Amino acid sequence: MRSRASCSETELSIPVITIDGPTASGKGTVASRVAAALGFSFLDSGALYRLTALSAQQAGIGLADEPLLSSLAKGLAVRFEGERILLSGREVQEVIRQEAVGNAASKIAALPAVRAALVELQHRFRQAPGLVADGRDMGTVIFPDAQLKVFLTASVEARANRRYKQLIEKGFPANMAALLQDLSERDARDTQRAVAPLKPAEGAHLLDTSGMTIEQAVAQVLDWWSGIASRRV
């Protein structure tokens, strides 16, 4: 992983907003809308792990084969275009949201070699005029110098309900009890793993969206950024 000292002064001058949080907390939607409102680039870091998992499934690579998985991660050809995610030019945003892919992604995200392979790729998304990055370790590990760090969460019940509605609307089968168990297990894996565990970054703004709309959450993040941006001028 590159240290802050190894980054160029030009790169470090590009502002970054990080939005971290657990699965189905709404951080991806909030981050993409904040990026659109500010005209910033957008990085869905969780998608990179899902893309690695999808590529592994397609290539028949086991989820415990760390060397092959890390090599696969290094070669990802990914682009984010609004809500579209393209892997080697093919739209995959719907496929990678399937629960099986999400479960696989959570498991390989605990592998140090895979995380290391994706660090450089994530840093390359830091482009002018700015970047909004969402994930689980954006503020703690990948962009520790971010000007605004947000830790966005919601109760497991609220998150399961959101995921249930998303899956039903997209025509995928869904079971509320299974979703609750799955999210609880993912939370445990993400918070207890040895490498880059899920936790608020130092100085992060905490935002519980259990009773909020997406619009309210976006407005809150933009308000926080407005205060910071006004001091940067």
SVG drawing of the C-alpha trace seen along z (x, -y; Angstrom):
<svg xmlns="http://www.w3.org/2000/svg" viewBox="-41 -31 48 55">
<polyline fill="none" stroke="black" stroke-width="0.4" points="0.0,0.0 1.3,-3.5 1.9,-5.8 0.8,-9.4 4.4,-10.4 4.7,-8.5 1.7,-10.3 2.3,-13.3 1.5,-16.8 -0.9,-17.2 -2.8,-14.0 -3.0,-15.0 -4.5,-18.3 -7.5,-16.6 -10.3,-16.5 -11.8,-13.2 -15.0,-12.4 -15.2,-8.9 -18.5,-7.2 -18.0,-3.9 -20.5,-1.6 -22.0,1.9 -23.8,3.8 -27.1,2.3 -26.7,-0.9 -27.4,-3.0 -23.8,-4.3 -23.5,-3.5 -26.6,-5.4 -25.7,-8.3 -22.1,-8.4 -23.1,-8.3 -25.6,-11.1 -23.2,-13.3 -20.6,-12.8 -23.1,-13.7 -24.2,-16.9 -20.5,-18.0 -19.3,-16.9 -16.8,-14.5 -15.6,-11.1 -17.2,-8.1 -15.7,-4.9 -17.8,-2.0 -15.0,-0.1 -17.3,2.7 -18.0,3.4 -14.4,4.1 -14.6,7.1 -17.9,8.2 -16.3,7.9 -13.4,10.0 -15.8,12.6 -17.8,12.6 -14.7,13.0 -13.5,15.9 -16.8,17.7 -16.7,17.3 -13.1,18.6 -13.7,21.4 -11.3,20.1 -11.9,21.1 -12.6,18.5 -9.6,19.7 -7.1,19.5 -5.5,16.2 -2.7,16.0 -5.0,16.5 -7.6,14.2 -5.1,11.4 -3.8,11.8 -7.4,11.6 -8.0,8.5 -5.0,6.7 -6.3,7.2 -9.8,5.9 -10.8,3.6 -13.6,1.6 -15.4,-1.7 -18.1,-3.5 -20.5,-5.6 -23.2,-6.9 -25.0,-3.9 -23.6,-1.7 -20.6,0.6 -18.7,2.0 -16.3,4.9 -14.2,5.2 -16.9,3.1 -19.8,5.3 -22.5,4.0 -22.6,6.1 -24.2,3.8 -27.2,6.1 -25.3,9.4 -22.9,8.4 -25.7,7.4 -26.9,10.9 -26.6,12.4 -24.3,15.2 -21.8,12.7 -22.1,10.5 -21.4,13.4 -18.4,14.4 -17.1,10.8 -17.3,10.6 -15.2,13.7 -12.4,12.7 -12.3,9.2 -10.8,10.8 -7.8,12.0 -4.8,9.6 -3.3,10.3 -6.6,9.4 -7.0,6.2 -3.4,5.2 -4.0,5.9 -6.9,3.5 -5.3,0.6 -3.5,-0.8 -6.6,-0.5 -8.6,-2.4 -6.0,-5.2 -6.2,-5.8 -9.8,-6.9 -8.6,-10.1 -8.9,-12.5 -9.8,-16.2 -12.0,-17.9 -12.6,-15.4 -13.6,-12.0 -16.4,-10.4 -15.5,-6.9 -17.7,-4.5 -16.8,-1.2 -15.7,0.2 -12.1,-1.1 -12.0,-4.2 -11.5,-6.6 -9.4,-4.3 -7.0,-2.7 -7.3,-3.8 -7.8,-7.6 -6.9,-8.5 -6.2,-12.1 -9.8,-12.6 -11.2,-16.0 -14.6,-14.6 -15.1,-11.2 -18.6,-9.8 -19.6,-6.5 -23.1,-5.7 -25.1,-3.0 -28.6,-1.7 -30.2,1.0 -29.9,4.5 -33.7,4.6 -33.8,1.4 -31.0,2.7 -32.6,6.1 -35.9,4.4 -34.2,2.2 -32.3,5.1 -35.6,7.1 -37.3,4.4 -34.4,4.0 -34.3,7.7 -38.1,7.9 -38.1,4.8 -35.4,6.4 -37.2,9.7 -34.8,11.7 -36.2,14.1 -35.8,12.8 -36.5,14.1 -36.5,11.6 -35.3,14.1 -32.4,15.2 -31.5,11.6 -31.4,10.8 -29.1,13.7 -26.9,13.0 -26.4,9.3 -25.7,10.2 -23.1,12.7 -21.5,10.2 -21.4,7.6 -19.6,10.0 -17.0,10.9 -16.5,7.3 -16.0,6.0 -13.9,8.9 -11.5,9.5 -7.8,9.0 -7.2,6.8 -9.0,3.4 -12.0,4.2 -15.1,2.2 -15.1,-0.7 -15.6,-4.5 -12.4,-6.4 -11.0,-8.8 -12.9,-12.1 -15.6,-10.6 -19.2,-12.1 -21.6,-9.3 -24.9,-9.2 -27.6,-6.7 -30.0,-6.5 -32.5,-4.0 -35.3,-6.7 -34.0,-8.8 -34.7,-9.0 -31.9,-8.9 -32.5,-12.6 -32.1,-13.6 -28.9,-11.6 -27.4,-13.2 -28.4,-16.7 -26.6,-16.0 -23.4,-14.9 -23.5,-17.9 -24.1,-20.2 -21.0,-18.8 -19.0,-19.2 -20.2,-22.8 -18.8,-23.7 -15.5,-22.2 -15.3,-23.6 -16.0,-27.1 -12.9,-26.8 -10.7,-25.6 -11.3,-28.7"/>
</svg>
